[in-house]
Each structure stands twice: as C-alpha cells, then as structure tokens.
Amino acid sequence: MKHFIKLIAVTSIVAFLSGCTGHVYNNERNCSYDYFLHPDVSISKVIGGCGPVANHK
C-alpha cells in the first residue's frame, strides 16, 4: 500500500508540473519565451525581453 501511495503522489506532482508550462509570443509575434509555472513569473517577462505579450496561448 505504501508503494501505491508514493506512485500516486509522484504521478500527481508530474501531472501538475507538466500542466503548468507554456509558450508565449509578444504582440508582433517575432519574439517568444517559455514559462514554467505562470507567464508573469518568467524571468523573460520580468526583464521585459520581448515587450508586451499577446494572449497566453
């Protein structure tokens, strides 16, 4: 039973983290960056590397 609980926990964590990644383009679509948990927490967004971004998709 212990192994089953560990398996469920690891699977849940991996599913959560993989669902929180993405790719964002700027308004001109000539620059993009990847983010891990949320686009506003990305280092590229913080330093303004791509300028204003389009809708998160």
TAFENKA-V894196 format. One record per residue. PSI is psi as a letter, one per 30 degrees, with the letter a starting at -180 (* if undefined). OMEGA is omega as a letter, one per 40 degrees, with the letter a starting at -180 (* if undefined). NEAR is the number of other ideal C-beta (glycine too) atoms within 10 Angstrom. Layout:
PSI;OMEGA;NEAR + PSI;OMEGA;NEAR
This chain:
e;i;5 + e;a;6 + e;i;7 + e;i;8 + e;i;9 + e;i;10 + e;i;10 + e;a;10 + e;a;10 + e;i;10 + e;i;10 + e;a;10 + e;i;10 + e;i;10 + e;i;10 + e;a;10 + e;a;11 + f;i;8 + f;a;8 + g;i;11 + l;i;10 + a;a;15 + k;a;11 + k;i;20 + l;i;16 + l;a;15 + e;a;12 + f;a;10 + g;i;8 + g;i;9 + k;a;14 + l;i;14 + l;i;17 + k;i;11 + l;a;18 + d;a;12 + e;a;12 + k;a;11 + e;a;16 + f;i;11 + f;a;10 + k;i;19 + e;i;10 + e;i;16 + e;a;16 + e;a;9 + f;i;8 + h;a;8 + e;a;13 + g;a;19 + a;a;10 + k;a;8 + l;i;18 + a;i;13 + k;a;7 + j;i;12 + *;*;7
